[in-house]
């Protein structure tokens, strides 16, 4: 999370300079001097940004000259007129004027500030020559980098969003199951409409994932799903963000079938991850239902992002097993024509497998070294044991 330095009444008089979290606005530590506080701030920002650096290393988060100059002007105005901005705004201006690298979260916060306060430009005292210039709003605007800051933060947020989207797409995995010979795994069924009427409504019902079975061959390893992997579907409260899973045809966003929780229903039972939705009133929706009913389409699939520490690796009979224990995001479920794993869909698992093999190799080296030392010790005992 981003931090800033400011004087705080929450600190003792002997240590007035505080390192503060931006959100929530609380003290991390108090210091005797501003230099001491800035030293800790630098260390915190380095630690905070380490994980993000790889994803955003192509983005320049150093304030450009126009932003630095505007922030410096804002600080000078505030000292002269004694108005405009908050403690956070002053701290932000100090960082910007000093050319301190900002974090991605700070860039988003800057853009949000400018979007909210654009209306302040209509107030009296905004422009030179007007009564009350510079107004409190104009000074606050300068503290955040002024018009140059608005342009810069907008550019940064666009770059951040593009990087996030690229990172998200690289993290998505795709898994499929074949349902040949088991109609309960994918079928079309007729149900009476809930709101009356004699006409029955068709529903597509299937399983996107199945517990207790090995996956298709993924190249040197296979995968299993732990029954707890889909706890995010079971959860009803305490979810950090709403589940917005879609039902898609062949994972194609151009062919949406349903959306959770409006029309898509999902549940987890002893078999696996079950999904169901009414056949949409579209040509392709009716065609898909017909192909499922006629046995032409016999596969289901889902795409997801695994949670951090959401996998376990093991060896069974000389083969590597990846067990998925927790899924962080479930993007889509639905029927597919070819229930196979595309190369892009298993890339994350393969990277994880490579890391697992490296760890195994390192562990083997350590075990070999240990066994070697044990052998040496045994030889020593055989030669010198009686002398002792």
Buried (B, 14 or more C-beta within 10 A) or exposed (E): EBBBBBBBEEBEEEBBBBBBBBEEBEEBBBBEEBEBBBBBBEEBBEEBBEEBEEBBEEBEBEBBEBBBBBBBBBBBBBEEBEBBBEBBBBBBBBBBBEEBBBBBBBBBBBBEBBEEBEEBEEEEBBEEEEEEBBBBBBBBBBBBBBBBBBBBBBBBBEBBEEBEEEEEEEBBBBBBBBBEEEEEBBBBEEEEEEEEEEEEEBBBBBBBBBBEEBBBEBEEBBBBBBBBBBBBBEEEEEEEEEBEBBBBBBBEEEBBBBBBEEBBBBEBEEBBBBBBBBBBEEEBBEBBBBBBBEEEBBBBBBBBBBBEEBBEBEEEEEEBBBBBBBBEBBBBBBBBBEBEBEEEBBBBBBEBBEEBBEEEEEEEEEEEEEEEEEEEEEEEEEEEEEEE
